[in-house]
Amino acid sequence: VQLQASGGGLVQAGGSLRLSCAASGLYFRNNAMAWFRQAPGNEREFVSAIRRSGQGTFYADSVKGRFTISRDNAKNTVYLQMNSLKPEDTAVYYCAATTSVQLTLGRNYNYWGQGTLVTVSS
């Protein structure tokens, strides 16, 4: 199984980025997908998740209204559109896959990508 995250980079506060995560080696439609992030010196935290069908989405309070998660089951890809970025959004962002129904806990995820770095300058 491979989860290949991309789209990170350096952006100014208030800007936007779109992260992508391409999955292979698993039955994508059978997995809920999520994004987590880890800032230097901090623990990994939940950012957003989307159910298998795409009909249910979940967000951390810190990103609600600014980030949008989506998925394209035909392309085996999950996206995270990040708008109105803040310096506190700076972190390595990881995509993850799970067959669990509890989507906000990292320990419930079976597969993880390698991460993509997002840096937001003030």
Disulfide bonds with the S-S distance in Angstrom:
Cys21-Cys95 2.07
